[in-house]
Structures are given as C-alpha cells and as structure tokens.
Amino acid sequence: MNTFRVEITSIEDNIIFDKVSSVSLNGLEGKLMILANHAPYVICILPGIVVIKTDNAEEKKITVDNGILEVAKNNCNIITYHFSLI
C-alpha cells in the first residue's frame, strides 16, 4: 500500500504520522481527500475535523482551526493556529 507522511503544526504543538494512506478535511473549495503521491497542492482549510487513516486502517480524528494545507514530495503539512486529538 502506498503511504505518505503527515505533519500537523501549531504554535503550541506538532504531531507527525509516518505511514498514512489518506487524509480527509474541509477546504475552501469543499471536502478534500489526499492520497499518496498526490500532485503538489496548497489550499486554505476551514475549522473542522481532519480524518487521518493509517496504513493499518486505524483512523485518527483531529480538530483544527483555520489553516493551510500543503502537499509536496509525498508529504502533507497542515499549519494551523490550534489542533487537538479527538
């Protein structure tokens, strides 16, 4: 299974997921899903829940404030003011 790395960063904390199969979240353009080897992409994200599915089918849910999502070189970076694990 193809996987990628996800890093979520805020002014308070940082969390990294190394083997992710998908990330789902809400952007300004609507619902968005990122998969491995996604084309380079930058978008503003809306407050809500980010769902991260790992390579072993485990699902992590994280609430985020407004922020920016960047995808490049099989890495996904989310920069937000605040996040918390649900």
Wavefront OBJ file of the C-alpha trace (Angstrom):
o trace
v 0.000 0.000 0.000
v 1.274 3.469 -0.855
v 1.667 5.730 2.147
v 2.854 9.240 2.889
v 3.877 11.406 5.831
v 1.557 13.930 7.536
v 2.720 16.672 9.878
v 0.326 18.961 11.744
v 1.890 22.049 13.291
v 0.520 24.790 15.537
v 2.130 27.431 17.716
v 1.620 25.090 20.688
v 2.475 21.641 19.370
v 3.493 19.383 16.494
v 2.343 15.864 15.588
v 3.662 13.518 12.884
v 2.069 10.456 11.283
v 4.571 8.467 9.194
v 2.501 5.837 7.356
v -0.761 7.430 6.232
v -2.997 6.095 3.462
v -5.399 9.099 3.302
v -6.263 12.470 4.824
v -9.780 13.944 4.604
v -10.671 17.524 5.545
v -12.675 20.610 4.573
v -11.059 23.263 2.412
v -12.392 26.465 0.908
v -13.300 24.508 -2.230
v -15.193 21.794 -0.323
v -14.336 18.356 1.015
v -10.886 17.125 0.100
v -9.064 13.790 0.278
v -5.302 13.483 -0.088
v -3.775 10.153 -1.109
v -0.176 9.018 -1.553
v 1.731 10.624 -4.430
v -0.774 13.489 -4.715
v 0.270 16.312 -7.039
v 1.739 19.407 -5.350
v -1.094 21.405 -3.811
v -1.697 24.326 -1.438
v -5.114 25.295 -0.050
v -6.672 27.152 2.882
v -8.510 24.809 5.231
v -11.596 25.518 7.318
v -12.127 24.743 11.002
v -13.323 21.183 11.454
v -12.206 17.596 11.731
v -9.243 16.121 9.879
v -9.543 12.350 9.451
v -6.242 10.515 9.044
v -6.292 6.848 8.002
v -3.091 4.944 8.655
v -1.715 2.015 6.673
v -3.175 -0.452 9.199
v -6.725 1.000 8.732
v -6.613 2.874 12.038
v -8.479 6.184 11.958
v -7.323 9.285 13.851
v -9.551 12.354 14.179
v -8.115 15.779 14.888
v -9.942 19.089 15.228
v -8.217 22.060 13.626
v -8.746 25.797 13.324
v -8.329 27.673 10.053
v -5.039 26.872 8.421
v -3.076 25.933 5.344
v -2.537 22.523 3.807
v 0.496 21.903 1.607
v 1.217 18.703 -0.318
v 4.642 18.184 -1.907
v 7.028 15.262 -2.458
v 4.691 12.718 -0.812
v 4.422 14.829 2.361
v 1.355 16.605 3.672
v 1.813 19.570 6.013
v -1.028 21.247 7.874
v -0.282 24.522 9.616
v -2.995 25.759 11.964
v -3.364 28.010 14.974
v -4.632 25.168 17.204
v -5.358 21.429 16.908
v -6.390 18.663 19.282
v -6.814 14.894 19.035
v -10.362 13.647 19.492
l 1 2 3 4 5 6 7 8 9 10 11 12 13 14 15 16 17 18 19 20 21 22 23 24 25 26 27 28 29 30 31 32 33 34 35 36 37 38 39 40 41 42 43 44 45 46 47 48 49 50 51 52 53 54 55 56 57 58 59 60 61 62 63 64 65 66 67 68 69 70 71 72 73 74 75 76 77 78 79 80 81 82 83 84 85 86
